[in-house]
Amino acid sequence: MSVTSGKTGPSLTREILSHLGLANKTAAWGTLGTLRTFLSFSVDKDVQKLLRAIAGQGVDRSTIVDVLTNRSREQRQLISRAFQERTQQDLLQSLQAALSGHLERTVVALLQPAARFDAQELRRALQDSGSAEDVAMEILATRTPPQLQECLAVYRHDFQVEAEEDIKSKTSGILRDLLLALAKGARESYCGIIDYNLAEQDVQALERAEGPSTKGTWVLIFTQRNPEHLVRVFRQYQRYMGHELEKTVRNHFHGNAQALLSLASVIRNTPLYFADKLHRALQETEPNYQVLMRILISRSETDLLSIRAEFKKKFGKSLYSSLQDAVKGDCQSALLALCRAEDI
């Protein structure tokens, strides 16, 4: 299942992943991240490196990027605490004072705990009606239950309001119903047992769910069943109906279909969902740095290798090369470091 493009040889990443049978897997199956725990980690050495990079003559951006993009998030938190203890200065504030622009925002995101970064992104999305559907769906649909619970707890603490209350006031229709259901974190976990009867029942329920009062059926099935079960439901639905379930969604929900379609994309193939989002962000007149940063950071320790493989397979060009071509300035080195390598 190797991928070729013109004279380019097989994609090494894709070939390895296809043989492992993991190219379409999500974080639930283990880490396919580009960023691992740094084995030669020394918190004291890293603190000294960052201190010299900030306090020396001229800010040493390359050292800052090298340290922060080669340490796991847990290690970055240890560095941040140690920096405070040894210098009586806040590392995040020190770096914000030393940097600017997209690189500053990337470094801030790297240094924040994952839950706080997600909570801030979710809050920003819900305050901006134009991005609520895209960003809120991404965060609520792709984080693990523990990650989601922590994110919502930080949201409550930092903004003094429940995320559910903001969802209710800032969104409407089936998007609101889906986001509220996802925020409850009630999706069933996969136990390794295939429930054929439930799959058949769900297919039949979706076949009957055509009236205006049936959106609750779609919301319940899409937000509570585990992804493995839903993929089976989607396949059976297509066999019975002769077309993909997404066609029914478009015909039934018309202008309100996008939320369900996005969720279906996450369920079918999470890495491909992220590959599509990265490609759209890179195709804009000015690259959408917020999207690039959020995805590359949040997926760097889970499934970014799979995302890279899906990107190359669908678009015929590696994510690394696409970032090189589209991203300019100091931020480029940080994003390339997170992406890690070329897929030849």
N, C-alpha and C positions, 0 to 999 in steps of 0.2 A: 504493500500500500504506500509505496514511496511516492513523492510528488516531484515532478520535474517541471521546469519552466524554461523553454527554449533550450539553450545549450547547458543550462545549469544542471549539475548532478543531483542525485536524490537528496532530499532533505534529511540530514542525519537525525535531527530531533524527531521528525515525523516517523521515520523508519523505526527508530528505537521504540517510540511510544506505541506504534502499531503492533510491533511484535510483543510488547508487554500487555497489549490489550487495554491500555489506560488512556489513550488519546482523547476519549470522550468522557472520561470520568471527572468528577468534581472533587472538591476538597474532602468530601466524606470518605473517599477511598484512600486518603493519605496525602502526603505532601508531594506535589510536583512543582514546587516553587523554585525560583531561580536564586533565592537567598536562603542560606542555611546558617546555623549557628557557627560563628567563627571559632575554630578549634584552638587557635593560638591567642585567644582573647586575654588581654591584660587591661583591666579597667584603668590602672594607674598610668600605663603608657598612653592609652587613648586620651585620657584627660590632659596629659602633658602635650600631646600632639595638637589637640584642639585649642588649648591655651596659647601655644606658640602661633598657631594659625590665625587666631583672633588678635592677639596682642602684639605680634611682630610688625615690622615695617611693611605695610600693605597686607591686606587680608589674603591668606593662602586658601583660595577657594577649592583648589584641587585636593588639598589634604582634608578639608572639611567633607567634601563629597566622598573621598576615598574611605574615610572612617565610617561615615554614617550609612553608606550604601553597601558596606561589607560586614555589617553587624546585624544580628537579628533584632527584632523590636524589643525583646526582653533585654538584650545586651545594651541597646541604646538607652533604655530606661535606667540601667545600672550606671552607665556613663553619666547620665544627667544628674543622678543623685550624688555620685561621687564628686562630680564637678562642683556642685553646691557645697558639699562638705569641705572640700579642700581649698576652695577659693572664696567662699561666702558670696558667690555670684550665681545667678540663675543662668544656666547654659542657654536655654531657649531665648531669653531676653538678650543675652550677649551676642548670640548669632543673628538675631533680628536687627540689632544695632549695626552689625558688621556687614550684613548682606542686604539685598534689595530685589525687587521684581519677582519673577517666577522662581528663581533659585531660593529666595528667602521663603516663599510660600511652600516650596517643596521640602526644605529643611525643617520648617515648622511642623509640617505633616509627618515627617519621619520621626521627629522627637516626641510627638504626642502619643499617649496610649491609644491603642486602636479604638477603644470604645468612645473616647472623647473626640477623636477625629470623625468617627461615624456620626456621633450625636450632632456635631457642628455642621456636617454636611447635610444631615437630615433636616436640621432646623433651617439652614439656608434654603434648602429646596422647598420646604413648606411655606416659607415666607415669600417665595417667588413662585407665583402660580405657573409660570412658564416652564419651570423645571421640576415641579412637584411630582408629576407622573414618572418622569424618567429617573431622577435620582432617588426619590423615596422608594420606588419600586425596586431599584437596584439594591439598595441597602437592606430593605425589609425582606426581600425574596432570596438573597444570596448569602446572608450570614447564618452561621450555625445557631441553634437555639441558645447556647450559653453566650455567644457573642451578641446576639440580639437582646437578651435580657440585660447584659451589662451596658449595652448602648442606651437602652431605654432608661436604665437607672441613672446613668450619667446625664441624660437629657433632662430627667426630672430634677436632678440636683443642680445642674448648671443654669437651667432656664426657668426653674420654679413652676413648671407646668408639665403635665403628662403629654407625651407625644400624641396619644390618642385624642386629646382635646384639640391639639393643633390640626390633626388630620380631619377631625369633624368640622372645624371652622374654616379650613383652607381648601378642602376638596369637596367633591360632590359625586353623585351617581355611583356607578359600579366601581370607579376608581377608589372612592372613599370606602366602599364596602370591602374591597380587596385589601387595601392598606390596613384597615382596622382589624380584619381577620388575620393578616400576616403578623401584625404587631402583637397579637395574643400569643404567638409562638406555639400554636396548637397542632402544628403539622406532625403527623405520625412518623415515627422512625421506622426504618426498614429492618425487619428482624430476620430476614433470610427466607421467610416462608411466603410462597406465592398464594394469594387468595384469589383463585379463579372466579369463585362465585361473586365476590365483591366487585371484581373487574367487570363482570358481565352486568351486574346491577348498575354500576356507574355508567357504563355505555348506554344502557337502556334509559337511565335517568336523563342523560344528556340528549338522547334522541327525542325524548318527550318534552324537553325544556325549551319550548319555542315561543311561549306566550310572554307578554310584558311582565308578568308577575313571577317569572321563573328564574330571575337572575340569582336568587339565593342558592339554587341548586348548583349553578356554575361556581359561585364563590365558595361554597362549602367544599366541593370536590377539588377545585384548583388549589385551595389553601390548606386543606387538612390531610389529604392523601400524600403518602411519600412519593418522591419522584420516580422511583423504580416502578411502582404501581401505576402511576399516571402515564408513563411511557407505554406501558402495556395497554392501558385504556385507549390512548391515542391510536395505537396500531389497530386494535380491534374495531374501533370506531371507523377508521378508514376502510377496513375490510368490509364492514357491514354497509356503510353508506356510499362507498365508491369515491370518496374524496376526503381530503384532510379535514380535521376538526376545525382548523383555522378558517376554512371557507365558511362554515356554519357561523362562526363567531362574527365574521365580517358582515354576513347577510342579516344576522339577527340583531347585532348591536350597532351596526352602522357607524356613526361618528364616535360612539363610545367604546369601540372595539379595541383600541390600542392597548389599554391596560391589560386586558386578557391576553392579547397577542404577545405582549412583552413577557408576561408570566409564563405563557406556553413556551416561549423561546428559552427562558431560564430552565424550565423543566426538561425540555428535550435535550439541550446541550449547553450547559453553563459556560464552558470555555468559548464556544462559538458565539454565544450571546455577548460576551465581553470582547471578543475579536471584532464583532460588528460595531460595537460602540467605539472601540479604539480607532477603527478605520474611519468612521464618520467624524470623529474628533480631528483626525489628521487631514480630512478632506476639506475642512472649512477654510475660508480665505485666510484667517488667522487661526492656527491650531488651537483647539480648546484645551488649554493647559490644565484647567481644573479637572477635566475628565481624565486626561492622560495621567496626571499625578495621582488622582484618587484610585484609579484601577491598577496602575503599576505598583503602587505602594501596598494597597490592600490585598492584592493577589500574589505579591512577590514571595510569600512564604507558604502559599497553598497550591496554586495551579497555573502559574504563569507560563510554565513550559507547555502545558496543554493549550493555553491561549495562543502562544506563539505558533504551535503546530497548526491550529485551526486557521489562524491568520494567513499563514503561508499557503495552506491548502486552498482556501477560498479566493484569495486575492493575488496569488502568484508572485508575491513579493514578501520578503521577511518583514516582521515587525521592526527589527533592528534597523534595517535599511530605510524603512519608511520614516522612522523617528529621525534618522540622520538627515534625511532629505527635507523634512518639514519643520523640525524644531531648531531654533537658532538661539544663540546666546549661552550664558553660563548654565542655564537649566538643562541644556542638551546632555552634558556629561553625566548629570545625576540620573536622568531618565534612561540613558543608554546603560548606565551601570546597573540599574534595576532590571532592565530587559536582559542584560548579561552578555548575550552572544548572538552572532549572526547564524541564521539557519541556511546553510549552503545547499 
